[in-house]
Amino acid sequence: GQTSPPYIYKIEEAWAKTCDYTEESVGYRYSLEHYLNNIWKRGVVHVVQDMQFADYVLIPHCATGMFMHFVAKYSLELEARNKEDLSTKKRKGRKRMNATEHFLLYEGSLPERAVRTTDDRYLMKLLTDVVIPHPAFEMCVLRENCRFLIPSIYGRHVFR
């Protein structure tokens, strides 16, 4: 027999306006989080308004878009710093040493500052300020058959 799609309760407040701004700027490859958020809007799955009927609590986010923006920001800052250092060292006749970015090998060689900023200033803030205080969070934690749904193009975003 055919089974119905799962019932999902979406914490709407987790999808901030910032996420709408990142959708177009990061391109299709990084739009899984946006794609899934739009699926919920179109009713392809059963979105419920009453948490007690939910199989899953969806925590929508745009961590990938935020991460890509932090990568760009820090890359531009590093490039500017290296240009400034080069010009200063040429005037003083010293050997040039470039500032470099540190990469997290266990994270697939992702740039450390962008990863940490995404985690600390975006994801952890989203959890502490929006998700955990939301009534649906506690209701789901207390129910044995309820799970959290956290879409992510990079599985690493759910582990820290």
Disulfide bonds with the S-S distance in Angstrom:
Cys19-Cys62 2.23
Cys140-Cys146 2.04
